[in-house]
Amino acid sequence: MKNPIFDIDSWKEITATLSRNKTRTFLTAFGIFWGTAMLSMLWGGAQGLQDILRRNFAGLSTNMAFVFTGRTSMPYKGYAKGMSWSLTQTDINNLRTRVPEIDAMSGVSNRSTTAVYGKHSKATNVQGVEEQFPRIFAPVIYEGRFINDSDERNMKKVCVIGKAISDEIFGSESPIGKFIALDNIYYRIVGVAGQLSEVQINGKIDEMFTIPLSTLRQAYNTGQDIDQIMLTAKPGHRPNELKQRVQRIIRASHPIHPDDMQAIEYWDVSEEFETVDNMFTGVDILVLFVGFSSLLAGIIGVGNIMWIIVKERTQEIGVRRALGAKPRDIIVQILSESVVLTTIAGIAGICLAVVILSAVASGTTVNGDVPRFQLSFPHAMIILVTFLTLGTAAGIIPAVKAMRIKPIEALNDK
């Protein structure tokens, strides 16, 4: 017997059989095509979707926590319940000394301000941070530099201008080295910064000014008070492990009852990242379920059309058996039709998915950050081989039925 792959007559027969009922063949092929395309798009798009969601947290440490104040829930040392209070620089110094598991920490304070440069005036915000801030929430530096240790220690009147404000006031001109007034105090611009993340700490870096925390406290006469503390835990530790110690150390420097759990707010951001990771796992499972459900629907269609083809060709198969065709010849012929239909429709579905994923990746690119909406070659081959395997399996039962047809019964079939 000739190899059906190289047998022209076999290919002509496959083509004739599948084209005998064009509508039925088209609908079956479309089911395979759509199932393959859906599985490919879902599999290739899942990582891109995760990239877009993770973009919202770009530059933000996954092992960080925020500490800020709440109102007291218990009276203590003559102070009534419901008292408001403030974190101080002393709290930061104490934490640095007594909690060695803290990797980086920065106090953060925020004030509204009016920026004036020449004829330009803009109402915005100014935030004060310490030199370790970039290790916790990494800004995008477009030009110049960020706040450093020297700025903080010497209370320098320097600032980092947000990219959006820089574009509005200075246009294409570099603002580095120029002086701008914030509430009538002049600061020298040392950097232009922004952020990729959508997370906002009292606003986006792109739309505010950043100055040394010590300078902000002096300029706005806040003494030692700060608004909040940002910290990250060292590798091998989690922020939640530090919660009780951090709260105890801060509580000791303020009139807060030792059992008051509401006065000191502690937000472990790493828990939010774990929630997001769990959500991604759920998305992956959903993608596989929906994709393989579409695949299964297409394969069932292949099995149905093969069964109908065998039924329609009962007499033809009987004649072949009568003329000496071996059971293997009948099985190979039926399975070849199944494989050809599955292969052509499957490759077309994969090609459509690749085109759509490329278009989506191009449309969701931001600042050169391209989400991975793509179907890798190994994944494409896995999908195609899976379809071929199941498509072949779907044709086995009709093929076995065809093989068992007895010539005399087939010739009498009407």
SULCOR-V573291 format. One record per backbone hydrogen bond with DSSP energy under -1.0 kcal/mol. NH is the residue of the N-H (numbers start at 0). CO is the residue of the C=O. Records with the same first field share a line. If there is no record, write none. Layout:
BEGIN
NH=CO + CO
END
This chain:
BEGIN
5=2
10=6
11=7
12=8
13=9
14=10
15=11
16=12
17=13
18=14
24=20
25=21
26=22
27=23
28=24
29=25
30=26
31=27
32=28
33=29
34=30
35=31
36=32
37=33
38=34
39=35
40=36
41=37
42=38
43=39
44=40
45=41
48=44
49=45
50=46
51=47
52=48
53=49
54=50
56=53
57=54
59=56
60=135
64=230
65=266
66=228
67=264
69=262
71=82
75=78
78=75
81=71
88=223
91=87
92=88
93=89
94=90
95=91
96=92
97=93
98=94
101=98
102=231
105=229
107=227
108=127
110=125
112=123
114=121
115=180
116=119
119=116
121=114
123=112
125=110
126=208
127=108
128=210
132=129
134=131
135=132
136=132
137=58
139=193
141=191
142=191
144=189
151=147
152=148
153=149
155=150
157=155
158=187
159=209
160=190
161=207
162=192
164=205
165=161
166=162
167=163
168=164
169=165
172=169
176=188
177=174
179=186
180=115
181=184
182=113
184=181
186=179
187=156
188=177
189=158
191=142
192=160
193=139
197=55
198=55
200=202
206=203
207=204
208=124
209=159
210=126
212=128
215=211
216=212
217=213
218=214
219=215
221=216
224=221
225=86
227=107
228=66
229=105
230=64
231=103
232=62
233=100
236=233
240=237
241=238
245=241
246=242
247=243
248=244
249=245
250=246
251=247
252=249
253=250
255=253
259=256
264=67
266=65
268=63
269=63
272=268
273=269
274=270
275=271
276=272
277=273
278=274
279=275
280=276
281=277
282=278
283=279
284=280
285=281
286=282
287=283
288=284
289=285
290=286
291=287
292=288
293=289
294=290
295=291
296=292
297=293
298=294
299=295
300=296
301=297
302=298
303=299
304=300
305=301
306=302
307=303
308=304
309=305
310=306
311=307
312=308
313=310
316=312
317=313
318=314
319=315
320=316
321=317
322=318
323=320
324=319
329=325
330=326
331=327
332=328
333=329
334=330
335=331
336=332
337=333
338=334
339=335
340=336
341=337
342=338
343=339
344=340
345=341
346=342
347=343
348=344
349=345
350=346
351=347
352=348
353=349
354=350
355=351
356=352
357=353
358=354
359=355
360=356
361=357
362=358
363=359
365=368
368=365
372=370
373=43 + 371
379=375
380=376
381=377
382=378
383=379
384=380
385=381
386=382
387=383
388=384
389=385
390=386
391=387
392=388
393=389
394=390
398=394
399=395
400=396
401=397
402=398
403=399
404=401
409=405
410=406
411=407
END
